[in-house]
Amino acid sequence: MQYDIIIVGGSYAGLSAGLALGRARKRTLIIDAGRRRNRFAHTAHGFLGQDGRAPGEIARIGRAEVAAYPTVSFLDGTAATAARDGDGFAVTLEGGATHTAARLILAVGVIDDLPDLPGLREGWGKGIVHCPYCHGYEVADRRLGVLALMPLATHQANMLPDWGPTTFLTNGVVHLTASERDALVARGVAIEEEAVAEILNAGDGLAGVRLVDGRTVALDALFTGIPTRLASPLAAQLGCAIDDMMGGPIIRVDVMGQTTVPGVYAAGDATAMMKSLPGAVASGYFVGAVAHQSLIPPAH
């Protein structure tokens, strides 16, 4: 079947784009690999009307809402390749099936590149989180830590005292200047420069961290920024420009959500430096509407 638009990615950005297109009555296919970035978290926060709901439940409700529009179809699977096909695009799944459309929306998301630090993977999304806006309120006024895994950690350490007493674990990754140190101390941040050897989890929570010199630092929650990578190779295959940012690569888009390849749009975490569920929903809906309008012949 020839579609008007194929959306690769059936998480929040992809669903939101699909909602706009379903309401515009466009023949839309959403290809969903089923690997939401926030699948490790028990609850999601900061999304108006859904605050505190399980992220999987938000996705389930969203998919049911979009599926109610008869011009939108879903396909569970992984898009392996994408290429120009005449005036449109062809997307081939890992199983070999190929689908074509006039426009393509990449809502592929990102993957957190977790380093091989003992305890990190086991605690990820539980006692170890990345976003104070998403998770800070729930651990406010408890013993909070910031683990440096990339240079952006200094900014996070300076923010976190708004939620509670903070220890900054520079971990040999961040080397503070005198002015940075003074600013953190003025915010009440305790600075620990010994590298972290292990994260100590306690069930679904956190006990603290063990340093390489054997000491332990008791903590109730640990915040850390994790480098990310694009969850799909399709943007690179299509020749879309990709920008290497401090936190990881993102697909370059203009103010209308179009990539550097005409007819290919992108939305969600794969395009954003600050990644969030409400941001993905907003960008997806906008790009869905823009992609629809690109199909309308111009008036003469």
C-alpha positions as CSV (number, residue, x, y, z in Angstrom):
1,M,0.0,0.0,0.0
2,Q,1.2,3.5,-0.8
3,Y,1.0,5.7,2.2
4,D,0.9,9.5,2.4
5,I,3.3,9.5,5.3
6,I,5.4,6.9,7.1
7,I,6.4,7.6,10.7
8,V,9.3,5.6,12.0
9,G,9.0,5.5,15.8
10,G,5.8,4.8,17.7
11,S,6.6,6.4,21.0
12,Y,5.4,9.8,22.2
13,A,6.7,12.0,19.2
14,G,5.6,9.4,16.6
15,L,2.2,9.0,18.2
16,S,1.6,12.7,18.4
17,A,2.6,13.1,14.8
18,G,0.2,10.3,13.9
19,L,-2.6,12.0,15.8
20,A,-2.2,15.2,13.8
21,L,-2.1,13.1,10.5
22,G,-5.1,10.9,11.5
23,R,-7.2,14.0,12.1
24,A,-6.0,15.3,8.7
25,R,-7.3,12.0,7.2
26,K,-3.9,11.1,5.7
27,R,-3.0,7.5,5.0
28,T,-0.3,7.0,7.7
29,L,1.8,4.1,8.8
30,I,3.5,4.1,12.2
31,I,6.4,1.6,12.5
32,D,7.0,0.9,16.2
33,A,10.0,-1.1,17.5
34,G,8.6,-0.9,21.0
35,R,11.7,0.4,22.7
36,R,10.7,3.6,24.5
37,R,13.7,5.3,26.1
38,N,11.8,5.8,29.4
39,R,10.6,2.2,29.7
40,F,12.9,1.8,32.8
41,A,11.1,4.5,34.8
42,H,8.1,3.6,37.1
43,T,6.4,7.0,36.6
44,A,6.6,10.0,34.3
45,H,6.4,13.6,35.4
46,G,6.1,17.1,33.9
47,F,3.5,16.2,31.3
48,L,0.4,18.2,31.9
49,G,-2.6,16.0,32.5
50,Q,-0.5,12.8,32.9
51,D,1.8,13.7,35.8
52,G,2.7,10.7,37.9
53,R,1.3,8.1,35.4
54,A,3.4,5.1,34.4
55,P,5.1,5.9,31.0
56,G,3.9,2.7,29.5
57,E,0.3,3.5,30.3
58,I,0.7,7.0,28.7
59,A,2.0,5.2,25.6
60,R,-0.8,2.6,25.6
61,I,-3.5,5.3,25.9
62,G,-1.9,7.4,23.2
63,R,-1.6,4.5,20.8
64,A,-5.3,3.6,21.4
65,E,-6.3,7.2,20.7
66,V,-4.3,7.3,17.5
67,A,-5.5,3.9,16.3
68,A,-9.1,5.1,16.5
69,Y,-8.5,7.1,13.3
70,P,-9.2,4.8,10.4
71,T,-6.5,6.2,8.1
72,V,-3.7,5.4,10.6
73,S,-2.1,1.9,10.6
74,F,0.5,0.4,13.0
75,L,3.2,-2.1,12.3
76,D,5.2,-3.5,15.1
77,G,8.8,-4.0,14.0
78,T,12.1,-2.4,13.3
79,A,12.8,-0.3,10.2
80,A,16.1,-1.5,8.9
81,T,16.6,0.8,5.8
82,A,15.2,3.8,4.2
83,A,15.9,5.3,0.8
84,R,14.6,7.7,-1.8
85,D,12.0,6.0,-4.1
86,G,11.0,8.1,-7.0
87,D,9.3,11.2,-5.6
88,G,8.9,9.5,-2.2
89,F,10.6,7.1,0.1
90,A,10.8,3.4,0.7
91,V,11.2,1.9,4.2
92,T,12.2,-1.8,4.6
93,L,11.7,-3.7,7.8
94,E,14.1,-6.2,9.3
95,G,11.8,-9.0,8.1
96,G,12.2,-7.7,4.5
97,A,8.8,-6.1,3.9
98,T,8.9,-2.7,2.2
99,H,6.5,0.2,2.5
100,T,6.4,3.4,0.5
101,A,5.2,6.9,1.2
102,A,5.4,10.5,-0.2
103,R,6.8,11.8,3.1
104,L,8.8,10.4,6.0
105,I,8.9,11.4,9.6
106,L,11.7,10.1,11.8
107,A,10.6,9.9,15.4
108,V,13.3,7.3,16.1
109,G,14.4,8.5,19.6
110,V,17.8,7.9,21.2
111,I,19.5,5.3,23.3
112,D,21.3,6.0,26.5
113,D,24.9,4.8,26.3
114,L,25.4,3.5,29.8
115,P,29.1,2.9,30.7
116,D,30.2,-0.3,32.3
117,L,30.1,1.0,35.9
118,P,29.0,-1.7,38.3
119,G,25.4,-1.1,39.6
120,L,24.6,1.6,37.0
121,R,22.6,-0.5,34.6
122,E,20.7,-2.3,37.5
123,G,19.7,1.0,39.1
124,W,18.9,3.0,35.9
125,G,15.4,4.5,36.1
126,K,15.1,3.6,39.7
127,G,17.5,5.2,42.2
128,I,19.6,6.5,39.3
129,V,17.9,9.1,37.0
130,H,19.0,11.8,34.5
131,C,16.5,14.7,34.8
132,P,15.7,16.7,37.9
133,Y,12.6,18.2,36.2
134,C,11.3,14.6,35.7
135,H,12.3,13.1,39.0
136,G,13.6,15.7,41.4
137,Y,10.4,16.6,43.2
138,E,9.9,13.0,44.3
139,V,13.3,12.9,46.1
140,A,13.3,16.5,47.3
141,D,15.1,17.2,50.6
142,R,16.8,13.8,50.6
143,R,20.5,13.0,50.1
144,L,21.1,13.7,46.4
145,G,24.2,13.0,44.3
146,V,25.3,14.1,40.8
147,L,27.7,11.7,39.1
148,A,29.9,13.2,36.4
149,L,30.0,11.0,33.3
150,M,30.4,14.0,31.0
151,P,31.3,17.7,31.4
152,L,27.6,18.8,31.5
153,A,27.5,17.4,35.0
154,T,28.8,20.7,36.5
155,H,25.7,22.5,35.3
156,Q,23.5,19.7,36.8
157,A,25.3,19.9,40.1
158,N,24.7,23.6,40.2
159,M,21.0,23.1,39.6
160,L,20.2,20.2,42.0
161,P,20.4,22.1,45.3
162,D,17.0,23.5,44.4
163,W,15.7,20.0,45.2
164,G,17.9,19.1,48.1
165,P,21.4,18.7,49.7
166,T,23.7,17.7,46.9
167,T,27.0,15.9,46.6
168,F,28.9,16.3,43.3
169,L,30.9,13.2,42.4
170,T,33.4,14.6,39.9
171,N,34.6,11.0,39.2
172,G,37.8,12.1,37.4
173,V,35.7,13.3,34.5
174,V,35.2,17.0,35.6
175,H,38.1,19.1,36.7
176,L,36.6,22.2,38.4
177,T,38.0,25.7,37.9
178,A,38.4,27.9,40.9
179,S,35.3,29.9,39.9
180,E,33.2,26.7,39.3
181,R,34.2,25.4,42.7
182,D,33.4,28.6,44.5
183,A,29.9,28.8,42.8
184,L,29.1,25.2,43.8
185,V,30.2,25.7,47.4
186,A,28.1,28.9,47.5
187,R,25.1,26.7,46.5
188,G,25.9,24.3,49.4
189,V,27.2,21.5,47.2
190,A,29.6,19.0,48.7
191,I,32.4,18.1,46.3
192,E,33.9,14.6,46.2
193,E,36.7,14.2,43.7
194,E,37.5,10.5,44.2
195,A,36.4,8.3,41.3
196,V,33.3,6.1,41.8
197,A,34.0,2.3,41.7
198,E,30.5,1.0,42.2
199,I,26.9,2.2,42.7
200,L,25.2,0.6,45.6
201,N,21.5,-0.2,44.9
202,A,19.0,-1.2,47.4
203,G,16.0,-2.9,45.8
204,D,14.3,-0.3,43.7
205,G,16.2,2.4,45.5
206,L,19.7,3.6,46.1
207,A,22.0,3.1,49.1
208,G,24.9,5.2,47.8
209,V,28.2,4.8,46.0
210,R,31.5,3.2,46.8
211,L,34.6,5.1,45.8
212,V,37.8,3.6,44.5
213,D,39.6,4.3,47.8
214,G,37.0,2.1,49.6
215,R,34.9,4.9,51.2
216,T,31.2,5.0,50.7
217,V,28.9,8.0,50.2
218,A,25.3,7.5,51.4
219,L,22.8,8.8,48.9
220,D,19.0,8.4,48.3
221,A,19.1,9.4,44.6
222,L,21.7,9.8,42.0
223,F,21.4,12.1,39.0
224,T,23.7,11.7,36.0
225,G,23.7,12.8,32.4
226,I,24.3,9.9,30.0
227,P,25.7,10.3,26.5
228,T,23.1,9.2,23.9
229,R,23.1,7.9,20.4
230,L,20.4,7.8,17.7
231,A,18.3,4.7,18.0
232,S,18.1,4.2,14.3
233,P,20.5,4.5,11.3
234,L,17.8,5.8,8.9
235,A,18.8,9.5,9.1
236,A,22.3,8.7,8.1
237,Q,21.2,6.3,5.4
238,L,19.0,9.0,3.9
239,G,21.9,11.6,4.0
240,C,20.3,13.8,6.7
241,A,22.8,16.1,8.4
242,I,23.5,15.0,12.0
243,D,25.0,17.4,14.5
244,D,27.4,16.2,17.2
245,M,26.4,17.9,20.4
246,M,27.9,17.7,23.8
247,G,25.3,15.1,24.9
248,G,25.4,13.1,21.7
249,P,24.3,13.4,18.0
250,I,21.0,14.8,17.0
251,I,19.3,15.0,13.6
252,R,19.5,18.6,12.2
253,V,16.1,20.1,11.5
254,D,14.9,23.6,10.6
255,V,12.2,25.6,12.3
256,M,9.6,23.6,10.5
257,G,11.0,20.2,11.6
258,Q,12.4,19.3,8.2
259,T,15.7,17.6,7.9
260,T,18.3,18.6,5.3
261,V,16.7,16.0,3.0
262,P,13.5,17.4,1.4
263,G,10.5,15.4,2.3
264,V,12.1,13.9,5.4
265,Y,11.0,15.4,8.8
266,A,12.1,14.5,12.3
267,A,10.8,15.0,15.8
268,G,11.3,14.1,19.4
269,D,14.4,13.2,21.3
270,A,16.4,12.5,18.2
271,T,16.2,16.3,17.4
272,A,16.4,17.9,20.8
273,M,19.3,18.8,23.1
274,M,16.9,18.9,26.1
275,K,14.9,15.7,25.8
276,S,11.6,15.2,27.6
277,L,8.2,13.5,27.1
278,P,6.2,16.7,26.8
279,G,8.8,18.1,24.4
280,A,8.5,15.0,22.2
281,V,4.7,15.2,22.2
282,A,4.8,18.9,21.2
283,S,7.4,18.5,18.4
284,G,5.7,15.4,17.0
285,Y,2.3,17.1,16.7
286,F,3.9,20.2,15.0
287,V,5.9,18.1,12.6
288,G,2.8,16.0,11.8
289,A,0.9,19.1,10.8
290,V,3.8,20.5,8.8
291,A,4.3,17.2,6.9
292,H,0.6,17.2,6.1
293,Q,0.7,20.7,4.7
294,S,3.7,19.8,2.5
295,L,1.4,17.4,0.7
296,I,-1.1,20.2,-0.3
297,P,-0.4,21.6,-3.8
298,P,0.4,25.3,-3.6
299,A,-2.3,27.8,-4.7
300,H,-1.6,29.7,-7.9
